[in-house]
Amino acid sequence: MKIISIQPESAETGKDRLGAVVEGVEAAGLGMPDFISVHFGVEQNVSELQSFMTRAFPDAALHGGSSCLGVMSNHARQPLDGEGLGALAIFDPYGSYGTSAQSFDVSPDVAAQQAALNALEMAGRAGEVPDMVWLTVTAGNEEAVLKGLRSMFGDDLPVYGGTAADNDISGQWSLFGPGGACHNGVVVSVMFPSGGMSSSYNSGYAPLVEQGTVTRVEGRRLIEIDGQPAAAVYHQWTEGRVPMAGDTPLSVLAEATFWPLGRVTHEVAGVPFHLLAHPAIAHPDGSLEMFADLDEGDQLWQMHGSAQSLVSRASRVTSFARGNLEAEPAGALVVFCGGCMLAIQDRMHEVKAGIDESLEGVPWLGIFTFGEQGQLPKGPSRHGNLMISCTVFGH
C-alpha cells in the first residue's frame, strides 16, 4: 500500500487546483488510485469538481465532501479561505475499496444501506463486512445513517468520518461519489485495506460538577433538564457565559464551543468517556437546539474545554492511533470539528505541527466537519460534536 496527499497552493485558480490534484497523482508514478477522498471549501462548484474527478479517476472509489473553510494536510499550510481543497489517494492493489453516494430521497437509514450495498458491489466484496466505513453525511441525519449501517453490519463496524460543512452553517455543504453530487445525502466508502489500520476518536473536554437528566426532548430540541427549561439550566451551569434568547431565537454556537454538554457512554479503565452535544440555538421558549440527538433519561454533564486543550488533543489522538497500528504508517485521515477550528483558527499552525510530529512525516489529510462519527472503545460507532478522530493506514 502507498498513500499520497495533495493540497494545491492557494494562489492557484479553481481549475488549476483540480489539475494540481491530477498532476500530484500522476507524479507519484503509481497508476490509478484505488481510493481517493477529496475534500473542499464550498467556494468550489461541487458538480464541476465531481465531474472533473470522475473523468480523471474513472476506476477509483471516489469520495467527496465539503469542509469548513478548506482543509489541512502535511503540506505547507494554506489559508482557510473557503476555496481550498485537498485529496488523499490510496494505491492498494491487494485491498478492496468501493464508494457510493445516495441522496435522501428515501429515509436516511435506507439511503445509507443502499449506498453501502452499491459500494460493496464496486469493491467486489458483496455480502461482506468491511474493515471500516469512511462516511460523509449532511447535517441532521447522522444517527439515522449510523442506525442503518449498524443494522446491516452489526455494532462492531468501525465508522469514521464527518458531517459535510460549509463556512457559516447556511446549508451550502455538499458531497459526492462516483455517480454524482448532492446537497442532502450520504456518501459511504467501504474499505478493506491490505496493510491494516488503527483509529482513535475523542473530545479533549473535561466534565465539571454540574449534571442533570433530560426530562423532555423532541428530536434535537432539548426542552427540559430536571424538569426546568433547558436554556435556563444551561445558562446557570455556564455561569452566564452562554446567553439566553430574548424575543427571537439566538445562535449560541460560538459561545457554546468551549461549553458543550456530555453524555457518558461507557468507561475505560474506570475513566468515563463523554460523547459531546453542541448547543446551537437558544429559543425564546427556553429550549435549546442541539447538533446531536438526545433521549429522555440521558444524563448530561456540563463539559468545558480551552483553546490549549483543543490544540493539544490533535497530537494526542493521532499519536494514540499511530501507537496502536501494528505496521509502519502509510498515511492518515484526520477529522477535526469545524466549530473547534473556528474557535482556535489563529492557532491551527500548532495543531498541524502536532499532527505532523505524531504521524512521523507520513502523508495525511485533515477535514473540518459539523459533526464527527467514530467508534467508541468497546462500543458501537456514534455521532458526536466537537470531536476529533484519526485513522492511520499501515503498509
C-alpha positions in Angstrom: 0.0 0.0 0.0 1.1 3.5 -0.9 -0.6 6.8 0.1 -0.1 10.3 -1.1 -1.8 13.6 -0.1 -2.2 16.6 -2.3 -3.1 20.2 -1.2 -2.8 22.7 -4.1 -1.4 26.2 -3.5 -4.0 28.8 -2.6 -2.7 31.1 -5.3 -3.9 28.7 -8.0 -7.3 29.2 -9.6 -10.2 26.7 -9.2 -9.4 24.8 -12.4 -5.7 24.9 -11.6 -6.3 23.4 -8.2 -8.2 20.5 -9.8 -5.4 20.0 -12.3 -2.9 20.0 -9.5 -4.7 17.0 -7.9 -4.3 15.1 -11.1 -0.7 16.1 -11.5 0.1 15.1 -8.0 -1.4 11.6 -8.6 0.5 11.3 -11.9 3.8 12.4 -10.3 3.5 9.6 -7.8 4.0 7.2 -10.7 1.7 4.6 -9.1 -1.0 4.5 -11.7 -4.7 4.9 -10.9 -5.5 5.2 -7.2 -7.8 2.5 -5.7 -9.4 5.1 -3.4 -9.3 8.9 -3.4 -11.0 11.1 -0.8 -11.4 14.8 -1.9 -12.5 17.5 0.5 -13.0 21.1 -0.4 -14.3 24.5 0.7 -17.7 25.5 -0.5 -16.4 28.1 -2.9 -15.7 25.1 -5.2 -18.5 24.1 -7.5 -19.3 20.6 -6.4 -20.9 19.5 -9.7 -17.8 20.6 -11.7 -15.5 19.1 -9.1 -17.3 15.7 -9.1 -17.4 15.7 -12.9 -13.7 16.5 -13.2 -12.6 14.0 -10.7 -14.7 11.2 -12.2 -13.2 11.8 -15.6 -9.7 11.9 -14.1 -10.1 8.8 -11.9 -12.8 6.7 -13.6 -11.8 3.5 -11.9 -11.2 4.8 -8.4 -13.5 4.7 -5.4 -14.1 8.4 -5.4 -15.3 10.0 -2.1 -16.0 13.8 -1.8 -17.3 16.1 0.9 -17.2 19.8 1.7 -15.1 21.0 4.6 -15.4 24.3 6.7 -13.2 26.9 5.1 -10.9 24.3 3.5 -8.6 21.5 4.6 -5.2 20.9 6.3 -2.5 18.4 5.5 1.2 17.5 5.9 1.9 20.0 3.1 2.7 23.7 3.6 -0.2 25.4 5.4 -2.7 27.2 3.1 -5.1 30.0 4.1 -8.5 28.8 5.3 -10.4 31.0 2.9 -13.2 28.7 1.7 -11.6 28.0 -1.6 -9.0 25.3 -0.8 -9.2 21.6 -1.4 -7.1 18.5 -0.7 -7.1 14.8 -1.5 -5.8 11.6 0.0 -5.1 8.8 -2.5 -4.6 5.2 -1.6 -2.8 2.8 -4.0 -3.5 -0.7 -2.7 -3.8 -3.5 -5.4 -4.2 -6.1 -2.6 -7.0 -4.3 -0.9 -10.6 -3.5 -1.9 -12.4 -0.2 -1.9 -15.8 1.0 -3.1 -17.8 4.2 -2.8 -21.4 5.3 -3.4 -23.4 8.4 -2.7 -27.2 8.5 -2.2 -29.5 11.5 -1.8 -32.1 11.5 0.9 -35.0 11.0 -1.5 -35.6 8.0 0.7 -35.1 7.8 4.5 -31.5 8.3 5.7 -31.2 4.8 7.1 -32.3 3.3 3.8 -30.1 5.6 1.8 -27.1 4.6 3.8 -27.9 0.9 3.3 -28.3 1.4 -0.4 -25.0 3.3 -0.6 -23.2 0.6 1.4 -24.6 -2.2 -0.9 -23.5 -0.3 -4.0 -20.1 0.4 -2.5 -19.6 -3.3 -1.7 -20.5 -4.2 -5.2 -18.0 -1.7 -6.6 -15.3 -3.2 -4.3 -16.1 -6.7 -5.4 -17.0 -7.7 -1.9 -20.8 -8.1 -1.9 -22.1 -9.7 1.2 -19.0 -9.0 3.3 -18.4 -6.7 6.3 -15.9 -4.0 5.6 -12.9 -3.4 7.8 -14.1 0.2 8.0 -16.6 2.6 6.6 -15.4 6.2 5.7 -18.5 8.4 5.9 -19.7 11.8 4.8 -23.3 12.8 5.6 -25.3 16.0 5.7 -26.4 17.5 9.0 -29.4 16.3 10.9 -29.3 12.7 9.7 -26.2 11.2 11.2 -27.8 9.0 13.8 -30.3 7.6 11.3 -27.4 6.8 8.9 -25.4 5.1 11.6 -28.5 3.1 12.6 -28.9 1.9 9.0 -25.3 0.8 8.8 -25.4 -1.0 12.2 -28.5 -2.9 11.1 -26.6 -4.1 8.1 -23.2 -4.8 9.5 -23.6 -5.1 13.3 -22.5 -2.9 16.2 -18.8 -3.7 15.8 -18.4 -2.0 12.4 -15.9 0.9 12.7 -17.4 4.0 11.0 -15.3 7.1 10.8 -15.9 10.4 9.1 -17.8 13.6 9.5 -20.7 15.8 8.6 -20.3 17.9 5.5 -19.7 21.5 6.4 -19.8 25.0 4.9 -18.4 28.2 6.2 -21.3 29.6 8.2 -24.0 26.9 8.8 -26.1 28.3 5.9 -26.6 24.9 4.3 -24.2 25.2 1.4 -22.5 21.9 2.2 -22.3 19.1 -0.4 -20.9 15.7 -1.0 -20.3 13.4 -4.0 -19.5 9.9 -5.1 -18.7 8.3 -8.4 -22.3 8.6 -9.6 -23.0 12.2 -8.8 -23.2 15.0 -6.2 -25.9 16.3 -3.9 -26.5 18.7 -1.0 -28.6 16.4 1.1 -27.5 12.8 1.4 -24.7 10.4 2.3 -21.6 9.0 0.7 -20.3 5.7 2.0 -16.9 4.2 1.3 -16.2 0.6 2.3 -12.6 -0.1 3.0 -10.7 -3.4 3.1 -7.1 -2.2 3.3 -4.3 -4.7 2.9 -1.9 -3.1 5.4 -4.2 -2.8 8.4 -5.3 0.4 10.2 -5.8 2.0 13.6 -8.3 4.7 14.7 -8.9 6.9 17.6 -12.0 9.1 18.5 -12.0 11.6 21.3 -13.0 15.1 22.5 -10.5 16.9 24.6 -13.1 18.3 27.0 -13.4 17.7 30.8 -16.5 17.3 32.8 -17.5 19.8 35.5 -19.6 19.1 38.6 -22.9 20.2 37.1 -25.1 17.5 35.8 -28.8 16.7 35.2 -31.2 14.5 33.4 -33.0 15.1 30.2 -36.7 15.1 31.1 -38.2 16.4 27.9 -36.7 16.4 24.4 -38.1 16.4 20.8 -35.5 15.2 18.3 -32.6 17.6 18.6 -34.6 20.2 20.6 -33.7 19.9 24.3 -36.7 21.3 26.2 -36.2 20.4 29.8 -33.3 19.3 32.2 -34.5 18.1 35.6 -38.0 19.5 34.8 -36.7 23.0 34.2 -36.3 25.0 30.9 -33.1 23.7 29.3 -31.7 27.0 28.3 -32.1 28.4 31.8 -30.3 25.4 33.4 -27.5 25.6 30.8 -27.2 29.4 31.4 -26.8 28.7 35.1 -24.3 25.9 34.6 -22.1 28.1 32.4 -22.3 31.0 34.9 -23.8 33.1 32.2 -21.1 32.6 29.7 -23.7 31.3 27.2 -26.6 33.8 26.8 -30.3 33.0 26.7 -32.7 34.1 24.0 -34.8 37.2 24.1 -37.9 37.5 21.9 -36.2 35.8 19.0 -34.0 32.7 18.6 -30.4 33.3 19.4 -27.4 31.5 17.9 -25.1 30.3 20.8 -22.8 28.2 18.6 -19.7 30.2 19.2 -20.2 30.8 22.9 -21.0 27.1 23.4 -17.9 25.8 21.7 -16.0 25.7 25.0 -19.1 24.6 27.0 -20.8 21.6 25.4 -22.9 19.0 27.1 -21.6 15.5 27.5 -23.2 12.0 27.9 -21.2 9.2 29.5 -21.3 6.3 27.1 -19.0 3.9 28.9 -15.9 3.7 31.0 -12.3 2.8 30.0 -10.2 1.7 33.0 -12.6 3.4 35.3 -12.5 6.7 33.4 -15.8 7.9 31.9 -16.0 8.6 28.2 -18.2 11.6 27.3 -19.8 11.9 23.9 -20.4 15.6 23.2 -23.5 17.5 22.0 -23.1 21.1 20.9 -25.9 23.6 21.7 -26.6 25.7 18.6 -29.6 27.9 19.1 -31.4 29.2 22.3 -35.1 29.6 21.8 -37.4 32.1 23.5 -39.4 29.2 25.0 -36.4 28.1 26.9 -35.4 25.2 24.7 -32.0 24.5 23.1 -31.5 23.3 19.6 -28.6 20.8 19.6 -26.3 19.4 16.9 -26.9 15.8 18.1 -29.9 13.7 19.1 -30.7 13.3 22.8 -33.1 10.9 24.6 -35.3 11.4 27.6 -33.4 9.9 30.6 -30.0 10.9 29.2 -27.7 12.1 32.0 -25.9 15.3 30.9 -22.7 16.7 32.3 -21.5 20.3 31.8 -18.2 20.0 29.9 -15.5 22.6 29.4 -12.6 23.0 27.1 -9.9 25.6 26.4 -8.0 26.8 23.4 -5.0 24.9 24.7 -6.9 21.6 25.2 -8.2 21.8 21.6 -4.7 22.4 20.3 -3.1 19.6 22.2 -5.8 17.0 21.6 -4.9 16.7 17.9 -1.4 15.3 18.5 -2.7 13.1 21.4 -5.4 11.5 19.3 -3.1 11.0 16.3 -0.3 9.6 18.5 -2.8 7.1 20.0 -3.9 5.9 16.6 -0.3 5.7 15.4 0.8 3.8 18.5 -1.9 1.1 18.1 -1.0 0.4 14.5 0.7 -3.0 14.1 2.5 -1.9 10.9 4.5 1.0 9.6 2.3 4.0 8.9 1.5 4.8 5.2 -0.9 7.7 5.7 -3.8 9.1 7.7 -7.2 10.7 7.6 -8.0 13.3 10.3 -11.4 14.6 11.2 -11.4 17.9 13.2 -14.6 19.7 14.3 -15.2 22.8 12.3 -16.5 24.7 15.3 -13.3 23.9 17.2 -11.2 25.0 14.3 -13.1 28.4 14.1 -12.5 28.9 17.9 -8.8 28.4 17.6 -8.2 29.4 14.0 -5.2 31.6 14.9 -3.5 28.5 16.4 -4.2 25.9 13.7 -0.5 26.1 12.8 0.2 24.5 16.2 -2.4 21.8 15.5 -0.8 21.0 12.2 2.7 20.9 13.7 1.5 18.5 16.4 -0.1 16.1 13.9 3.0 16.2 11.6 5.2 15.2 14.6 2.9 12.5 15.9 2.4 10.9 12.4 6.2 11.0 11.8 6.1 12.7 8.4 3.6 10.4 6.6 1.0 11.9 4.2 -2.2 12.9 5.9 -5.3 14.9 5.1 -7.5 16.8 7.7 -11.0 17.9 7.2 -13.2 20.3 9.2 -16.7 19.0 9.9 -20.0 19.9 11.6 -20.3 16.6 13.4 -17.9 13.7 13.8 -18.6 10.0 13.6 -16.3 7.4 15.2 -16.2 4.2 17.1 -16.2 4.2 20.9 -13.7 2.0 22.7 -15.6 -1.3 23.3 -18.7 0.1 21.8 -20.6 1.0 18.6 -19.9 3.8 16.2 -21.6 7.1 17.3 -22.2 10.6 16.2 -20.9 13.5 18.4 -20.0 17.1 18.2 -16.7 19.0 18.9 -14.8 15.7 18.5 -11.7 14.6 16.6 -10.7 11.4 15.0 -7.7 9.9 13.3 -7.4 6.8 11.1 -3.9 5.7 10.3 -3.3 3.2 7.5 -0.4 0.8 7.5 1.8 -0.9 4.9 
